[in-house]
Amino acid sequence: MAKVYQVVLDAGSTNTQAVLDALGHSLVFADKLQPVLTQAEGGVTRPAIIVTSGVESDGSAITGIYELLADDSQSEVAIDISSGKFVEGNVIATFSTLSEARNDLRDFMSFYMDEGDIQLHIGVCNTTQSQDYTPDIIANSRPILMLTPTQVQSLGL
């Protein structure tokens, strides 16, 4: 009941809200995330992640950076929920700088892009947005996908 796919972390096309909406749930609930370097035509190496996940991702929305490697032909779970408020304890996937992730997240993993200072981070929000405080990730309008602990618990994954 899992799908294995590879997604290339191309700074020019990957770090968008549309890509995060398509992949975010399968990344957050992945059974395994394996960073690799792939070699493209011309000998250019690019960072990628091989993802094993029982949560469905929308591969059609991210053609060119997504390659299906294996599918056991059983239905994966499809999730289409997100929380818009940056609240301490929310599970988050975001494309942001490492310094923003260090300020706003805890227990996070970073996956580096092929260039630039934006990376993919998956972790837990350690701050709450309020009238007096805006997390750096929000202030810089970074793509995010968040789930509250209640949402995560209700999924039973």
N, CA, C and O of each residue as an XYZ file, in Angstrom:
628
protein
N       0.818     -1.177      0.000
C       0.000      0.000      0.000
C       0.866      1.246      0.000
O       0.607      2.199      0.734
N       1.906      1.225     -0.839
C       2.797      2.374     -0.908
C       3.205      2.637     -2.347
O       3.173      1.762     -3.212
N       3.578      3.852     -2.548
C       4.068      4.294     -3.838
C       5.478      4.803     -3.615
O       5.764      5.429     -2.595
N       6.356      4.536     -4.562
C       7.718      5.043     -4.490
C       7.915      5.965     -5.690
O       7.686      5.574     -6.834
N       8.338      7.179     -5.413
C       8.592      8.118     -6.501
C       9.825      8.947     -6.181
O      10.270      9.030     -5.036
N      10.355      9.549     -7.216
C      11.511     10.425     -7.073
C      11.108     11.823     -7.513
O      10.475     11.999     -8.554
N      11.475     12.800     -6.727
C      11.209     14.191     -7.074
C      12.532     14.950     -7.055
O      13.279     14.897     -6.079
N      12.805     15.648     -8.139
C      14.029     16.432     -8.262
C      13.823     17.770     -7.574
O      12.792     18.417     -7.760
N      14.790     18.181     -6.787
C      14.707     19.454     -6.064
C      15.392     20.542     -6.884
O      16.527     20.933     -6.609
N      14.683     21.012     -7.885
C      15.168     22.021     -8.821
C      14.686     23.387     -8.355
O      13.487     23.666     -8.367
N      15.613     24.228     -7.949
C      15.251     25.540     -7.401
C      14.437     26.369     -8.385
O      13.658     27.228     -7.971
N      14.604     26.125     -9.666
C      13.886     26.906    -10.669
C      12.427     26.541    -10.803
O      11.631     27.366    -11.252
N      12.042     25.311    -10.424
C      10.650     24.912    -10.652
C       9.995     24.205     -9.472
O       8.775     24.037     -9.470
N      10.747     23.795     -8.490
C      10.186     22.988     -7.416
C       9.601     23.801     -6.273
O       8.556     23.432     -5.737
N      10.238     24.886     -5.887
C       9.842     25.574     -4.649
C       8.653     26.514     -4.852
O       8.757     27.725     -4.653
N       7.524     25.931     -5.253
C       6.292     26.696     -5.446
C       5.187     26.132     -4.561
O       5.274     24.999     -4.088
N       4.163     26.923     -4.346
C       3.028     26.463     -3.560
C       2.313     25.314     -4.269
O       1.833     24.391     -3.612
N       2.237     25.358     -5.592
C       1.563     24.286     -6.348
C       2.258     22.940     -6.152
O       1.589     21.920     -5.985
N       3.579     22.924     -6.169
C       4.324     21.688     -5.954
C       4.122     21.199     -4.524
O       3.930     20.004     -4.301
N       4.163     22.097     -3.568
C       3.964     21.707     -2.172
C       2.550     21.173     -1.946
O       2.361     20.222     -1.187
N       1.565     21.774     -2.595
C       0.194     21.271     -2.495
C       0.083     19.865     -3.074
O      -0.659     19.034     -2.551
N       0.816     19.597     -4.147
C       0.759     18.288     -4.802
C       1.519     17.212     -4.034
O       1.083     16.062     -3.988
N       2.653     17.573     -3.431
C       3.524     16.592     -2.779
C       3.509     16.609     -1.256
O       3.868     15.615     -0.625
N       3.105     17.705     -0.667
C       3.287     17.924      0.763
C       2.805     16.814      1.666
O       3.534     16.399      2.567
N       1.593     16.317      1.452
C       1.053     15.278      2.330
C       1.850     13.984      2.221
O       2.095     13.323      3.231
N       2.258     13.614      1.009
C       3.023     12.373      0.882
C       4.412     12.515      1.502
O       4.983     11.528      1.965
N       4.962     13.730      1.516
C       6.258     13.952      2.161
C       6.133     13.933      3.680
O       6.938     13.301      4.364
N       5.129     14.621      4.204
C       4.938     14.706      5.655
C       4.684     13.326      6.257
O       5.174     13.026      7.345
N       3.916     12.479      5.552
C       3.561     11.163      6.078
C       4.337     10.027      5.419
O       3.884      8.882      5.430
N       5.485     10.325      4.855
C       6.282      9.312      4.160
C       6.811      8.253      5.126
O       7.154      8.544      6.272
N       6.865      7.027      4.634
C       7.504      5.952      5.387
C       9.016      6.095      5.319
O       9.728      5.746      6.260
N       9.501      6.616      4.186
C      10.943      6.759      3.997
C      11.210      7.914      3.041
O      10.556      8.042      2.006
N      12.181      8.756      3.401
C      12.672      9.832      2.543
C      14.163      9.628      2.368
O      14.920      9.670      3.338
N      14.584      9.409      1.139
C      15.995      9.129      0.886
C      16.561     10.170     -0.076
O      16.229     10.157     -1.262
N      17.412     11.075      0.419
C      18.026     12.048     -0.485
C      19.058     11.358     -1.382
O      19.825     10.512     -0.922
N      19.066     11.727     -2.662
C      20.001     11.169     -3.633
C      20.453     12.277     -4.577
O      19.839     13.342     -4.642
N      21.530     12.013     -5.302
C      21.949     12.885     -6.392
C      21.653     12.145     -7.685
O      22.043     10.988     -7.841
N      20.971     12.798     -8.611
C      20.668     12.200     -9.907
C      21.540     12.862    -10.959
O      21.971     14.004    -10.801
N      21.788     12.140    -12.018
C      22.581     12.706    -13.095
C      21.689     12.907    -14.309
O      21.088     11.962    -14.821
N      21.613     14.132    -14.751
C      20.796     14.486    -15.907
C      21.677     14.489    -17.160
O      22.886     14.271    -17.093
N      21.042     14.740    -18.284
C      21.797     14.827    -19.535
C      22.884     15.878    -19.403
O      22.695     16.909    -18.757
N      24.015     15.610    -20.018
C      25.131     16.544    -19.950
C      25.969     16.378    -18.698
O      26.882     17.168    -18.458
N      25.674     15.363    -17.892
C      26.465     15.088    -16.703
C      26.172     15.977    -15.512
O      26.927     15.963    -14.540
N      25.097     16.750    -15.560
C      24.733     17.635    -14.454
C      24.089     16.811    -13.345
O      23.134     16.073    -13.590
N      24.607     16.935    -12.133
C      23.991     16.235    -11.003
C      23.027     17.183    -10.304
O      23.299     18.372    -10.139
N      21.894     16.621     -9.899
C      20.869     17.412     -9.227
C      20.364     16.637     -8.017
O      20.204     15.418     -8.078
N      20.110     17.353     -6.903
C      19.570     16.673     -5.723
C      18.122     16.249     -5.955
O      17.356     16.936     -6.632
N      17.768     15.109     -5.380
C      16.412     14.586     -5.485
C      16.095     13.842     -4.189
O      16.973     13.602     -3.360
N      14.838     13.489     -4.037
C      14.404     12.678     -2.898
C      13.642     11.497     -3.461
O      12.766     11.654     -4.311
N      13.985     10.314     -2.981
C      13.180      9.132     -3.280
C      12.237      8.961     -2.099
O      12.669      8.808     -0.956
N      10.941      8.991     -2.394
C       9.900      8.997     -1.372
C       9.129      7.689     -1.426
O       8.643      7.293     -2.485
N       9.016      7.016     -0.282
C       8.140      5.864     -0.139
C       7.018      6.292      0.791
O       7.248      6.594      1.962
N       5.799      6.315      0.259
C       4.694      6.850      1.037
C       3.400      6.140      0.712
O       3.118      5.834     -0.447
N       2.616      5.880      1.741
C       1.284      5.331      1.576
C       0.244      6.409      1.382
O      -0.947      6.121      1.263
N       0.695      7.663      1.350
C      -0.200      8.795      1.125
C      -0.005      9.256     -0.314
O       1.119      9.486     -0.761
N      -1.098      9.383     -1.017
C      -1.078      9.717     -2.439
C      -0.561     11.127     -2.684
O      -0.880     12.060     -1.947
N       0.239     11.261     -3.731
C       0.640     12.580     -4.207
C       0.072     12.742     -5.603
O      -0.250     11.762     -6.273
N      -0.047     13.971     -6.027
C      -0.628     14.248     -7.335
C       0.491     14.430     -8.346
O       0.918     15.555     -8.606
N       0.967     13.337     -8.915
C       2.068     13.378     -9.873
C       1.753     14.148    -11.133
O       2.660     14.699    -11.758
N       0.484     14.203    -11.526
C       0.131     14.910    -12.761
C       0.347     16.420    -12.638
O       0.549     17.105    -13.641
N       0.305     16.930    -11.422
C       0.470     18.375    -11.219
C       1.927     18.797    -11.232
O       2.220     19.993    -11.236
N       2.847     17.842    -11.239
C       4.259     18.183    -11.131
C       5.103     17.437    -12.157
O       6.184     16.943    -11.838
N       4.613     17.358    -13.378
C       5.360     16.683    -14.434
C       6.704     17.361    -14.636
O       6.821     18.580    -14.511
N       7.708     16.570    -14.946
C       9.051     17.084    -15.151
C       9.948     16.948    -13.937
O      11.165     16.835    -14.089
N       9.385     16.955    -12.733
C      10.205     16.798    -11.530
C       9.827     15.532    -10.762
O      10.483     15.179     -9.782
N       8.785     14.859    -11.203
C       8.240     13.691    -10.505
C       8.375     12.472    -11.405
O       7.982     12.502    -12.572
N       8.932     11.405    -10.856
C       9.057     10.157    -11.613
C       8.595      9.005    -10.729
O       9.158      8.764     -9.661
N       7.571      8.301    -11.183
C       7.069      7.146    -10.443
C       8.062      6.002    -10.607
O       8.400      5.629    -11.730
N       8.533      5.444     -9.492
C       9.497      4.346     -9.525
C       8.834      3.000     -9.264
O       9.217      1.998     -9.868
N       7.854      2.962     -8.380
C       7.153      1.709     -8.063
C       5.800      2.027     -7.461
O       5.624      3.023     -6.759
N       4.843      1.148     -7.756
C       3.504      1.294     -7.202
C       2.976     -0.113     -6.998
O       2.979     -0.915     -7.931
N       2.525     -0.424     -5.800
C       2.056     -1.782     -5.536
C       0.626     -2.016     -6.023
O       0.017     -3.039     -5.711
N       0.097     -1.066     -6.785
C      -1.222     -1.164     -7.406
C      -2.373     -1.176     -6.416
O      -3.511     -1.441     -6.804
N      -2.113     -0.902     -5.180
C      -3.194     -0.757     -4.214
C      -3.437      0.725     -3.991
O      -2.536      1.543     -4.181
N      -4.635      1.068     -3.594
C      -4.944      2.485     -3.403
C      -4.165      3.053     -2.242
O      -4.090      2.466     -1.163
N      -3.592      4.204     -2.490
C      -2.967      4.951     -1.415
C      -4.031      5.865     -0.807
O      -5.073      6.111     -1.413
N      -3.760      6.354      0.373
C      -4.662      7.284      1.042
C      -4.493      8.653      0.396
O      -3.363      9.099      0.194
N      -5.569      9.314      0.075
C      -5.509     10.666     -0.468
C      -5.941     11.646      0.612
O      -6.986     11.471      1.239
N      -5.140     12.667      0.821
C      -5.419     13.669      1.854
C      -5.470     15.036      1.199
O      -4.618     15.368      0.376
N      -6.454     15.818      1.558
C      -6.569     17.161      1.012
C      -7.017     18.119      2.112
O      -8.062     18.761      2.003
N      -6.212     18.205      3.173
C      -6.511     19.145      4.247
C      -5.262     19.949      4.555
O      -4.142     19.479      4.352
N      -5.456     21.137      5.035
C      -4.347     21.990      5.422
C      -4.873     23.029      6.402
O      -6.066     23.329      6.435
N      -3.970     23.564      7.187
C      -4.321     24.606      8.143
C      -3.608     25.875      7.711
O      -2.426     25.824      7.372
N      -4.281     26.996      7.715
C      -3.669     28.231      7.259
C      -2.950     29.016      8.330
O      -2.122     29.871      8.015
N      -3.242     28.749      9.578
C      -2.672     29.523     10.685
C      -1.388     28.868     11.180
O      -1.351     27.661     11.418
N      -0.347     29.663     11.332
C       0.941     29.191     11.828
C       0.852     29.103     13.345
O       0.919     30.118     14.037
N       0.698     27.872     13.863
C       0.488     27.659     15.294
C       1.505     26.644     15.805
O       1.795     25.653     15.136
N       2.039     26.898     16.988
C       2.985     25.974     17.608
C       2.390     24.574     17.660
O       1.248     24.389     18.080
N       3.185     23.577     17.222
C       2.746     22.189     17.239
C       2.218     21.689     15.907
O       2.078     20.481     15.720
N       1.919     22.598     14.967
C       1.476     22.158     13.647
C       2.613     21.443     12.921
O       3.774     21.838     13.027
N       2.275     20.405     12.195
C       3.230     19.737     11.309
C       3.303     20.582     10.043
O       2.274     21.034      9.542
N       4.512     20.800      9.520
C       4.673     21.701      8.384
C       5.668     21.164      7.373
O       6.661     20.526      7.724
N       5.377     21.437      6.114
C       6.333     21.279      5.018
C       6.440     22.655      4.384
O       5.422     23.298      4.130
N       7.650     23.112      4.126
C       7.832     24.453      3.580
C       9.091     24.537      2.735
O      10.044     23.787      2.943
N       9.084     25.444      1.794
C      10.291     25.831      1.074
C      10.716     27.157      1.673
O      10.030     28.165      1.507
N      11.856     27.164      2.375
C      12.326     28.384      3.024
C      13.840     28.307      3.185
O      14.470     27.312      2.826
N      14.402     29.370      3.728
C      15.838     29.350      4.007
C      16.095     28.563      5.292
O      15.188     28.352      6.097
N      17.325     28.140      5.467
C      17.689     27.402      6.675
C      17.539     28.282      7.916
O      17.113     27.797      8.964
N      17.879     29.556      7.813
C      17.751     30.436      8.982
C      16.284     30.621      9.371
O      15.971     30.691     10.560
N      15.379     30.701      8.390
C      13.957     30.792      8.706
C      13.475     29.518      9.388
O      12.707     29.572     10.348
N      13.930     28.374      8.887
C      13.548     27.099      9.492
C      14.074     27.007     10.920
O      13.358     26.554     11.813
N      15.298     27.426     11.141
C      15.862     27.383     12.502
C      15.080     28.276     13.466
O      14.920     27.935     14.638
N      14.595     29.410     12.977
C      13.840     30.334     13.832
C      12.435     29.841     14.135
O      11.932     30.041     15.241
N      11.789     29.193     13.152
C      10.360     28.918     13.248
C       9.989     27.457     13.437
O       8.833     27.158     13.735
N      10.943     26.526     13.272
C      10.622     25.097     13.323
C      11.457     24.372     14.358
O      12.512     24.848     14.777
N      10.961     23.197     14.766
C      11.742     22.291     15.605
C      11.591     20.896     15.006
O      10.671     20.630     14.233
N      12.499     20.025     15.374
C      12.462     18.638     14.901
C      12.259     18.579     13.390
O      11.401     17.843     12.902
N      13.043     19.351     12.660
C      12.854     19.410     11.215
C      13.991     18.740     10.451
O      15.111     18.602     10.944
N      13.659     18.331      9.230
C      14.631     17.789      8.279
C      14.755     18.790      7.148
O      13.781     19.455      6.796
N      15.951     18.902      6.572
C      16.174     19.795      5.440
C      16.653     18.986      4.256
O      17.472     18.078      4.392
N      16.130     19.330      3.088
C      16.547     18.711      1.835
C      16.957     19.846      0.909
O      16.150     20.712      0.572
N      18.228     19.830      0.502
C      18.787     20.953     -0.234
C      18.414     20.923     -1.708
O      18.339     19.860     -2.323
N      18.179     22.115     -2.267
C      17.895     22.296     -3.681
C      19.214     22.331     -4.453
O      20.294     22.315     -3.864
N      19.107     22.380     -5.774
C      20.302     22.372     -6.600
C      21.073     23.690     -6.560
O      22.268     23.714     -6.852
N      20.405     24.778     -6.205
C      21.091     26.073     -6.097
C      20.262     27.019     -5.241
O      19.089     26.766     -4.965
N      20.888     28.103     -4.829
C      20.179     29.094     -4.018
C      20.127     28.719     -2.549
O      20.681     27.703     -2.129
N      19.450     29.560     -1.775
C      19.405     29.331     -0.328
C      18.054     28.809      0.155
O      17.851     28.677      1.362
N      17.132     28.511     -0.748
C      15.843     27.939     -0.380
C      15.955     26.417     -0.374
O      16.482     25.826     -1.316
N      15.462     25.788      0.684
C      15.455     24.334      0.795
C      14.069     23.860      1.213
O      13.227     24.643      1.652
N      13.860     22.554      1.064
C      12.632     21.930      1.550
C      12.860     21.549      3.005
O      13.863     20.915      3.333
N      11.933     21.933      3.878
C      12.015     21.584      5.295
C      10.699     20.931      5.701
O       9.622     21.373      5.300
N      10.799     19.874      6.501
C       9.631     19.194      7.039
C       9.843     19.097      8.540
O      10.863     18.577      8.993
N       8.891     19.591      9.308
C       9.068     19.589     10.757
C       7.818     20.011     11.503
O       6.694     19.758     11.068
N       8.039     20.661     12.639
C       6.963     21.087     13.528
C       7.152     22.576     13.830
O       8.266     23.017     14.112
N       6.071     23.341     13.769
C       6.128     24.772     14.092
C       6.457     24.933     15.578
O       5.863     24.267     16.425
N       7.402     25.815     15.887
C       7.734     26.038     17.296
C       7.275     27.406     17.784
O       7.560     27.788     18.919
N       6.573     28.138     16.945
C       6.063     29.450     17.322
C       4.617     29.581     16.841
O       4.136     28.773     16.047
N       3.943     30.602     17.334
C       2.567     30.874     16.915
C       2.486     32.296     16.378
O       2.972     33.242     16.998
N       1.865     32.427     15.216
C       1.657     33.743     14.645
C       0.619     34.481     15.476
O      -0.405     33.917     15.861
N       0.899     35.739     15.743
C      -0.039     36.550     16.508
C       0.010     37.981     15.993
O       0.732     38.293     15.047
N      -0.759     38.830     16.623
C      -0.750     40.236     16.241
C       0.618     40.852     16.517
O       1.038     41.776     15.821
N       1.310     40.339     17.532
C       2.603     40.887     17.927
C       3.793     40.155     17.316
O       4.914     40.661     17.360
N       3.565     38.966     16.745
C       4.691     38.186     16.227
C       4.317     37.500     14.911
O       3.301     36.811     14.823
N       5.141     37.696     13.911
C       4.967     37.026     12.622
C       6.196     36.167     12.367
O       7.301     36.702     12.279
N       6.039     34.845     12.247
C       7.179     33.981     11.946
C       7.834     34.385     10.622
O       7.163     34.878      9.716
N       9.139     34.176     10.520
C       9.886     34.553      9.317
C       9.328     33.880      8.066
O       9.274     34.500      7.004
N       8.916     32.627      8.181
C       8.391     31.883      7.035
C       7.138     32.579      6.491
O       6.953     32.658      5.277
N       6.294     33.075      7.369
C       5.078     33.796      6.966
C       5.439     35.187      6.450
O       4.923     35.618      5.419
N       6.311     35.881      7.150
C       6.697     37.237      6.757
C       7.306     37.259      5.358
O       7.149     38.241      4.633
N       7.997     36.191      4.973
C       8.639     36.123      3.658
C       7.789     35.398      2.617
O       8.270     35.069      1.533
N       6.520     35.151      2.953
C       5.547     34.530      2.020
C       6.060     33.237      1.401
O       5.965     33.044      0.189
N       6.600     32.358      2.225
C       7.103     31.069      1.744
C       5.951     30.096      1.532
O       4.952     30.157      2.250
N       6.075     29.202      0.558
C       5.058     28.153      0.374
C       5.022     27.252      1.607
O       6.069     26.847      2.112
N       3.828     26.941      2.088
C       3.691     26.083      3.268
C       2.523     25.126      3.104
O       1.563     25.402      2.385
N       2.630     24.011      3.781
C       1.520     23.088      3.964
C       1.571     22.687      5.426
O       2.576     22.142      5.883
N       0.502     22.948      6.167
C       0.487     22.659      7.602
C      -0.732     21.839      7.970
O      -1.791     21.943      7.350
N      -0.556     21.023      8.992
C      -1.657     20.267      9.576
C      -1.588     20.418     11.081
O      -0.505     20.398     11.665
N      -2.744     20.569     11.710
C      -2.786     20.663     13.160
C      -2.605     19.268     13.754
O      -2.850     18.274     13.070
N      -2.180     19.177     15.012
C      -2.089     17.865     15.658
C      -3.415     17.109     15.635
O      -3.426     15.885     15.503
N      -4.532     17.825     15.763
C      -5.859     17.193     15.719
C      -6.118     16.599     14.338
O      -6.643     15.491     14.233
N      -5.757     17.321     13.278
C      -5.923     16.802     11.930
C      -5.073     15.549     11.734
O      -5.540     14.555     11.177
N      -3.822     15.603     12.196
C      -2.922     14.452     12.062
C      -3.497     13.251     12.803
O      -3.507     12.140     12.274
N      -3.974     13.471     14.022
C      -4.534     12.385     14.823
C      -5.784     11.799     14.152
O      -5.986     10.585     14.176
N      -6.603     12.637     13.567
C      -7.839     12.153     12.941
C      -7.565     11.301     11.709
O      -8.412     10.504     11.308
N      -6.388     11.461     11.104
C      -6.045     10.667      9.915
C      -5.668      9.232     10.292
O      -5.799      8.316      9.480
N      -5.207      9.048     11.509
C      -4.841      7.713     11.975
C      -3.679      7.093     11.231
O      -3.629      5.874     11.069
N      -2.751      7.903     10.779
C      -1.601      7.367     10.031
C      -0.458      7.034     10.942
O       0.586      6.574     10.480
